[in-house]
């Protein structure tokens, strides 16, 4: 791998891990208190599992960002990275709304926008 691509890979992974870390700051204050009081379905995975899954998810998101960064032409690449950035911010926003504000309704509204941003990101990444 060329040095400039290695740097892009590291930057992509770090951006996503930092976003996940910021989201976890909002989550950490409520996950062992308020969140435990919510009625959750029986299929809800244990909290210890969720941290691992989120870490892997954000690593994969970082790798996807890297692939787009090195392979897409500038115009399409900029749009793809813009929508990726929007969904990344919305991802952090969900943790803020749901866990930090302890507001499931705000989390629901926010996650609808997150899903739409993810859909647009998928479309641009597919191109």
Number of C-alpha atoms within 10 A of each C-alpha: 6 7 8 10 14 12 13 19 20 14 16 21 21 15 19 22 21 12 17 21 16 15 20 19 16 20 22 13 14 16 16 11 10 12 15 11 9 9 7 10 7 6 6 8 10 8 11 8 9 12 13 10 11 15 15 13 15 21 19 16 19 21 19 16 24 21 16 20 19 14 9 16 10 11 8 14 18 15 15 24 19 14 20 23 17 16 22 20 14 21 21 20 21 26 23 22 22 22 23 20 15 18 13 14 11 15 18 14 13 19 20 13 16 21 14 12 20 19 14 17 21 14 12 20 20 9 11
